[in-house]
Amino acid sequence: MGAYHVPVMLKECIDALDIQPNGIYIDVTFGGGGHTRAILEKLDSGMLYAFDQDADAKANADEFQQHRSFTFVESNFRFLKRQLRFHGVKQVDGILADLGVSSHQLDEGSRGFSTRFNGQLDMRMDQGASVTAKDIVNEYEIRDLVHILSAYGEIKNAKTLAAAIIRGRGMKKIVRNEELREIALTCAPRGKEMKYLAQLFQAIRIEVNDEMGALHEFLEQTPEVIKPGGHLVVMSYHSLEDRPVKNFINSGNIRGQLEKDFYGNVIRPFEAITRKPITASEEELEINKRARSAKLRVAKRTSPVDRP
């Protein structure tokens, strides 16, 4: 597991779940199993369901299969309710989500996630999915490229970069990371080349995996799945992820707009336990650079009598 992915703020995540030995919990981003292992250590008669769509993550689950409290669910977390229903589970005591891409995916050059390695433009978390990064780079129209580059990569000169990609693929199909990097570097601000490449790869990865759509669908299912008093624990690594999580916790929807029911009561199924997100300690930052951008938000599912 350590070679696959180093869990960020592991202790903070486990503490935030407030695990009861006989409770039912969900780790919707199993990855290398670091969070799962820590949760299982606190369970007695309870159960843990771990979700992941990545084949490499599924292989990591083999070591847990003999644990009576563990069930692996080979699925994207956007299908949370459907999968839990299949396993006979209606409500749970807590859900943990560690969003984004794993250390293993970034370090595996053949997967195409990282700017540091040469390899095929792929970026699929579910390797059975039909759309790859190569498809997006070579087939999207310029207006669609501009949209994902600006919306998901927050690239300021998205039009310039999109035009460069169109010109590049007009001469030769772009099939490898290094070819896309070479094109992007002609548009990158001087002195900020690595950040620019990271933004580009992030934008394409999010589009390939429909990460924002999956996150929104997941969040919208949590009020029905989590019992009153149960905890929702979500860790994000960039503002695109953190913003809808914050909005959902504070207002009950990803738009961040308070809504009221027929009687004028605010519809807000969660109460934030921490007003500001939890961030990594200086000690952790020294040993895990990925923790620098992490934000951990924790919320409690309220019961009807608790709600404002």
Secondary structure, 3 states (H helix, E strand, C coil): CCCCCCCCCHHHHHHHHCCCCCCEEEECCCCCCHHHHHHHCCCCCCEEEEEECCHHHHHHHHHHCCCCCEEEEECCHHHHHHHHHHCCCCCEEEEEEECCCCHHHHHCHHHCCCCCCCCECCCCCCCCCCCCHHHHHHHCCHHHHHHHHHHCCCCCCHHHHHHHHHHHHHHCCCCEHHHHHHHHHCCCCCCCHHHHHHHHHHHHHHHHHCHHHHHHHHHHHHHHHEEEEEEEEEEECCHHHHHHHHHHHHHCCCCCCCCECCCCCECCCEEECCCCCECCCHHHHHHCHHHHHCEEEEEEECCCCCCC
